[in-house]
Amino acid sequence: MKDSSFKELLLWLIRLRRRYRVTGASMFPLLKPGDEVLLDFRAYRRRPPCPGDIVVARHPTQAGLEIIKRVAKVDADGRFHLQGDNPDPTQSSDSLVTCRHILGRATSRFG
């Protein structure tokens, strides 16, 4: 993931990007707790997420919890396997979500 470019910052200023603060270690070493990313909440209006995309999604079983994970696989029935980059199983759990859970694509690290 790249650091924010001028274009990304401009899109944030005109409210086409949102800031999202990472709270857990599931995406370590790429993202650490406290890091902020810019989120494109319109990214999937015309196309579904692809493997490799880093997305923010609503947790499928815990109401009110948002997670940031990488799309690992897309099933034929349109479900998305989300997985953290952290190899430590105590720091990241995989999730299976539908498109309605996905809030947007992380475009860059903010700051």
C-alpha positions as CSV (number, residue, x, y, z in Angstrom):
1,M,0.0,0.0,0.0
2,K,1.4,3.4,-1.0
3,D,1.4,6.6,1.1
4,S,-1.2,9.2,0.2
5,S,-0.6,11.1,-3.0
6,F,-1.7,14.6,-3.7
7,K,-4.6,13.2,-5.7
8,E,-5.7,11.0,-2.8
9,L,-5.5,13.9,-0.4
10,L,-7.5,16.1,-2.7
11,L,-10.2,13.4,-3.0
12,W,-10.3,13.3,0.8
13,L,-10.7,17.1,1.0
14,I,-13.7,17.0,-1.4
15,R,-15.1,14.1,0.6
16,L,-14.6,11.3,-2.0
17,R,-12.4,9.5,0.5
18,R,-12.9,8.7,4.1
19,R,-10.3,8.2,6.8
20,Y,-10.2,4.9,8.6
21,R,-8.1,4.1,11.7
22,V,-6.6,0.6,12.0
23,T,-7.3,-0.8,15.4
24,G,-6.0,-4.4,15.3
25,A,-2.8,-6.2,14.2
26,S,-4.5,-8.4,11.5
27,M,-2.8,-6.5,8.6
28,F,0.7,-6.3,10.2
29,P,3.3,-5.6,9.0
30,L,1.6,-3.6,6.2
31,L,-0.6,-1.7,8.6
32,K,-0.1,-1.3,12.3
33,P,-2.7,-0.3,15.0
34,G,-3.1,3.4,14.9
35,D,-2.3,3.7,11.1
36,E,-4.9,5.5,9.1
37,V,-5.9,4.7,5.5
38,L,-8.0,6.5,3.0
39,L,-11.1,4.6,2.0
40,D,-12.8,4.8,-1.4
41,F,-16.4,4.0,-0.4
42,R,-17.5,4.2,-4.1
43,A,-15.0,1.7,-5.4
44,Y,-17.4,-1.2,-5.8
45,R,-20.4,0.5,-7.4
46,R,-19.4,-0.7,-10.8
47,R,-17.3,-3.7,-10.1
48,P,-16.9,-6.2,-7.3
49,P,-13.8,-6.5,-5.1
50,C,-10.9,-8.5,-6.6
51,P,-8.4,-10.8,-4.9
52,G,-5.6,-8.6,-3.5
53,D,-7.8,-5.6,-2.7
54,I,-7.6,-4.3,0.9
55,V,-11.1,-3.6,2.1
56,V,-13.0,-2.3,5.1
57,A,-16.1,-4.4,5.9
58,R,-18.7,-4.8,8.5
59,H,-17.9,-7.9,10.6
60,P,-20.3,-10.7,9.5
61,T,-21.2,-11.8,13.0
62,Q,-20.3,-8.9,15.4
63,A,-22.7,-6.0,14.9
64,G,-21.0,-2.6,15.0
65,L,-17.5,-4.0,14.3
66,E,-15.6,-3.0,11.2
67,I,-12.6,-4.9,9.9
68,I,-9.8,-4.2,7.5
69,K,-8.6,-7.3,5.5
70,R,-7.3,-8.4,2.1
71,V,-9.7,-10.1,-0.3
72,A,-8.1,-13.6,-0.6
73,K,-10.7,-15.3,-2.8
74,V,-14.0,-14.6,-4.5
75,D,-16.5,-17.5,-4.6
76,A,-18.6,-18.3,-7.7
77,D,-21.7,-17.3,-5.6
78,G,-20.3,-13.8,-4.9
79,R,-19.0,-14.3,-1.4
80,F,-15.6,-12.8,-0.4
81,H,-13.0,-14.5,1.7
82,L,-11.2,-11.8,3.7
83,Q,-7.9,-12.5,5.3
84,G,-5.4,-10.6,7.3
85,D,-1.7,-10.4,6.3
86,N,-0.5,-11.2,9.9
87,P,0.6,-14.9,9.9
88,D,0.0,-15.1,13.7
89,P,-3.4,-16.8,14.1
90,T,-4.0,-15.1,17.4
91,Q,-3.9,-11.7,15.6
92,S,-6.1,-12.3,12.6
93,S,-9.1,-14.4,11.8
94,D,-10.5,-14.9,8.3
95,S,-14.0,-13.8,7.4
96,L,-16.5,-14.7,4.8
97,V,-18.7,-11.8,3.7
98,T,-21.1,-10.7,1.0
99,C,-20.8,-7.5,-1.0
100,R,-23.3,-5.8,1.3
101,H,-20.7,-6.1,4.1
102,I,-18.0,-4.3,2.2
103,L,-17.8,-0.6,2.9
104,G,-15.0,0.3,0.5
105,R,-11.4,-0.2,-0.7
106,A,-8.4,1.2,1.1
107,T,-6.5,3.3,-1.4
108,S,-3.5,4.6,0.5
109,R,-2.0,5.1,3.9
110,F,-3.0,8.6,5.3
111,G,-0.4,10.8,6.8
